[in-house]
Amino acid sequence: MNVKQLRAFVSVAKFQSFAQAGEHLHVSQPALSLTIKALEENLGGALFTRTTRSVALTAEGEVLLPLARRLLAEWDDTEQQLRQRFTLQLGRVAVAAMPSFAGNLLPRALKVFRQRHPKVNVTVHDVINEQVLELVRHRRVELGIGFEPDSGEGLHFHALYMDRFVAVVPADSPLASRAQLAWRDLLDQDFIALQRPSAVRLLLEEHAPVAAGSLAVAFESHQLSTIGRMVASGLGVSAVPALCIRQMQELGACCVPLVEPSVERRIGVMALSEQKLSTAAQALLDVLLAHIQIPEMTCTT
């Protein structure tokens, strides 16, 4: 059986006339008769009894009719749902993003996406960078946002920007008025760091001590918001990716460019190379590539 045959069968059963059913389906009566004949031959028996004056269902035809109606309804519903997904009138997409990105830059991009595609549901997994890669590789999300992986085997990386670490200092600190800071300027300060295994913490440990010596970590936290509050309260200084600038400013801290050395890493969107993105995921990727911007570095007091 195929959909064309089922539609022809249901239409003839409804009108009890090949002529009227043909008009309804916009096919000729001979073509409709051939379609019904092919269906009957495929099933192995007659579905209609035909006379010169009437058309009626056989007992087997009576059995098939409700089943055919249900199959066609399910087919039409499936077809409609897929068409709506392809046209983004309906859909769902899951994305994983490291917390520093999810809490700072992602919401603005999602607002643009929502304005364009209000019927598409977006699930955000706010997880550390290592888990972002794991979720993408295990197909639990279509898109992952984080640092460019050292080994990108099996992944396609869409670069968003090069992120550089900035110093986070209290707004009333003499360091806040500097045009830029070197890592050595932070050595005699109590340092507030993200806890391991955060990718931000690992990057700092990998690059900062090379030229500046070991940082004196006085406080550790899993949350960037806690770090910002600690710095704003005068408990010490920190260093975070530039994408966190606005968050640090809102918490009352000041951000200053950090050099000697400049610690930087590309941030982008990852997806499986072998997997074609859904229409919804591709639309979200397009928005991310077009609308992600790093905030300017200004100090609030």
C-alpha positions in Angstrom: 0.0 0.0 0.0 1.0 3.6 -0.5 -0.5 6.9 0.5 -1.9 7.6 -3.0 -3.8 4.3 -2.9 -5.1 4.8 0.6 -6.4 8.3 -0.3 -8.1 6.9 -3.4 -9.7 4.1 -1.4 -11.0 6.5 1.4 -12.4 8.9 -1.2 -14.3 6.2 -3.1 -15.7 4.9 0.2 -16.8 8.4 1.2 -18.5 9.3 -2.1 -19.5 5.7 -3.1 -18.8 6.8 -6.6 -15.7 6.6 -8.7 -16.8 9.7 -10.7 -17.2 11.9 -7.6 -14.1 10.6 -6.0 -12.1 11.3 -9.1 -13.4 14.9 -9.2 -12.5 15.3 -5.5 -9.0 14.0 -6.1 -8.5 15.8 -9.4 -7.8 12.6 -11.3 -9.6 10.9 -14.2 -12.0 8.0 -13.4 -9.9 5.5 -15.4 -6.8 6.5 -13.4 -8.6 6.2 -10.2 -9.9 2.7 -11.1 -6.4 1.6 -11.9 -5.2 2.9 -8.5 -7.9 0.9 -6.7 -7.3 -2.2 -8.8 -3.5 -2.0 -7.9 -4.4 -1.7 -4.2 -6.8 -4.7 -4.4 -4.2 -6.8 -6.2 -1.6 -5.9 -3.6 -3.9 -6.9 -0.7 -5.2 -10.0 -2.5 -8.9 -9.3 -2.9 -11.8 -6.9 -3.7 -12.4 -3.9 -1.5 -15.5 -2.7 -3.3 -18.5 -4.4 -5.0 -19.4 -2.5 -8.1 -22.6 -2.3 -10.1 -23.7 0.0 -12.8 -25.5 2.0 -10.2 -23.6 1.8 -7.0 -20.3 1.2 -5.3 -20.2 -0.5 -1.8 -17.5 -1.7 0.5 -16.9 -5.4 0.9 -16.4 -6.9 4.4 -12.6 -6.6 3.9 -13.1 -3.0 2.8 -15.1 -2.3 5.9 -12.1 -3.5 8.0 -9.6 -1.4 6.0 -11.6 1.9 6.1 -11.0 3.0 9.7 -7.4 1.8 9.6 -6.8 3.7 6.4 -8.3 6.9 7.9 -6.1 6.6 10.9 -3.0 6.0 8.8 -3.7 9.0 6.6 -4.3 11.2 9.6 -1.0 10.2 11.1 0.7 10.6 7.8 -0.7 14.1 7.4 0.2 15.1 11.0 3.7 13.8 10.5 4.0 15.7 7.2 2.8 18.9 8.7 5.1 18.6 11.7 8.1 18.1 9.5 7.2 20.9 7.2 6.8 23.2 10.2 10.2 22.2 11.5 11.8 22.8 8.1 10.2 26.2 8.0 11.0 26.9 11.7 7.3 27.3 12.6 8.0 24.5 15.1 11.1 22.9 16.4 13.6 22.2 19.2 17.3 22.6 19.6 19.7 21.8 22.4 22.9 23.7 23.0 25.6 23.4 25.7 27.7 26.4 26.7 30.3 27.0 29.3 29.0 29.1 32.2 31.0 32.2 31.4 29.4 32.3 27.9 25.9 31.1 28.9 25.6 33.8 31.6 27.0 36.7 29.6 26.8 36.6 25.8 24.3 33.8 25.0 21.1 35.5 26.3 21.4 38.3 23.8 21.8 35.9 20.9 18.9 33.8 22.2 16.7 37.0 22.3 17.4 37.6 18.6 16.7 33.9 17.8 13.4 34.0 19.7 12.3 37.1 17.9 12.9 35.4 14.6 11.6 31.9 15.5 9.2 32.2 18.4 7.9 28.7 18.0 11.3 26.9 18.3 12.2 25.7 21.8 15.8 26.0 23.0 17.3 24.0 25.8 20.6 25.3 27.3 22.9 23.1 29.2 25.1 25.4 31.4 28.2 23.2 32.0 31.9 23.4 32.2 33.9 23.4 29.0 34.9 19.7 29.2 31.2 18.7 29.5 30.3 20.8 26.5 32.6 18.7 24.4 31.2 15.5 25.9 27.6 16.4 25.3 28.4 17.3 21.6 30.3 14.0 21.0 27.6 11.9 22.6 24.9 13.7 20.5 23.0 15.0 23.5 23.2 18.5 22.0 23.7 19.6 18.4 25.7 22.7 19.3 28.4 23.3 22.0 30.0 26.7 22.8 33.4 26.8 24.5 37.1 27.1 24.0 38.6 25.7 20.8 39.6 22.1 21.7 43.2 21.0 21.4 42.0 17.9 19.6 39.1 18.7 17.3 38.9 15.2 15.8 35.3 14.6 14.6 34.3 18.2 15.4 33.7 21.2 13.2 34.7 24.4 15.0 33.0 27.7 14.0 35.2 30.5 15.5 33.3 33.3 17.1 36.2 35.5 18.4 39.6 35.4 20.2 39.0 35.9 23.9 41.6 37.5 26.1 41.8 37.4 29.8 41.3 40.6 31.7 42.2 41.6 35.3 39.3 42.0 37.7 40.0 44.5 40.5 38.0 46.5 43.1 36.7 49.7 41.7 38.4 51.7 44.5 41.8 50.0 43.9 44.7 52.0 42.5 45.0 49.2 39.9 41.6 50.2 38.5 42.9 53.5 37.1 45.7 51.8 35.1 45.4 51.5 31.3 46.6 47.9 31.5 48.0 45.5 34.0 50.8 42.9 33.8 50.5 39.6 35.6 53.2 40.6 38.0 50.9 43.5 39.2 48.6 40.8 40.6 51.3 38.8 42.4 51.2 40.7 45.6 47.4 40.6 45.7 45.1 37.9 47.1 43.9 36.0 44.0 40.4 34.7 43.6 40.1 31.9 41.2 37.6 29.5 39.7 37.9 26.0 41.1 39.2 23.1 39.1 38.4 21.5 36.6 37.2 24.8 35.1 38.8 25.4 31.7 39.4 29.1 32.8 41.4 27.9 35.9 43.4 25.4 33.8 44.3 28.1 31.2 45.5 30.5 34.0 47.6 27.8 35.5 49.0 26.9 32.1 49.9 30.4 30.9 50.1 32.9 33.7 52.8 31.3 35.9 55.2 31.0 33.0 56.1 34.7 33.0 54.8 35.9 36.3 55.4 33.2 38.9 52.8 31.5 41.0 49.6 33.3 41.9 48.7 33.4 45.6 45.2 31.8 45.4 43.4 33.0 48.5 39.8 32.2 47.6 38.2 29.7 45.2 34.6 29.4 43.9 32.7 27.5 41.3 30.6 30.6 40.3 31.8 33.7 38.4 29.1 35.8 40.2 30.7 34.9 43.5 34.1 35.9 42.3 32.8 39.2 41.0 31.2 39.9 44.4 34.4 39.0 46.3 36.5 41.3 44.1 34.0 44.1 44.4 34.1 43.7 48.2 37.8 44.1 48.3 38.8 40.5 49.1 41.3 40.4 46.2 41.7 40.4 42.5 41.0 37.9 39.7 41.3 37.3 36.0 38.5 36.2 33.7 37.8 35.9 30.0 36.8 39.2 28.4 33.3 37.8 27.7 32.7 38.2 31.5 33.3 42.0 31.5 29.7 43.0 31.7 29.0 40.5 34.4 31.9 41.8 36.5 30.9 45.4 36.0 27.3 44.7 37.1 28.7 43.1 40.2 30.6 46.2 41.0 34.1 45.2 40.0 36.4 46.9 37.4 38.1 45.2 34.4 41.5 46.2 33.1 43.4 44.8 30.0 45.9 42.1 31.1 49.2 41.7 29.4 52.7 40.2 29.8 51.7 37.6 28.8 48.3 38.0 27.1 46.4 34.8 27.8 44.0 34.1 25.0 42.0 31.3 23.4 39.6 31.1 20.6 35.9 30.6 21.5 33.5 29.2 19.1 30.6 26.8 18.3 31.3 23.1 18.0 29.2 20.5 16.2 29.9 17.0 15.0 31.5 17.0 11.6 29.6 13.9 10.4 26.2 15.1 11.5 24.1 17.5 9.5 22.5 20.1 11.7 18.7 20.3 12.0 17.1 23.4 10.5 16.6 24.9 14.0 20.2 24.3 15.0 21.5 25.8 11.8 19.4 28.9 12.4 20.7 29.2 15.9 24.3 28.9 14.6 23.7 31.6 12.1 22.5 33.9 14.8 25.4 33.2 17.1 27.9 33.8 14.3 26.2 37.2 13.4 25.4 38.6 16.8 28.1 37.7 19.3 30.0 40.8 20.4 32.5 41.3 23.3 31.5 44.1 25.6 33.8 47.2 25.9 36.1 47.4 28.9 34.9 50.2 31.1 35.1 50.7 34.8 32.1 51.3 37.1 32.5 52.9 40.5 
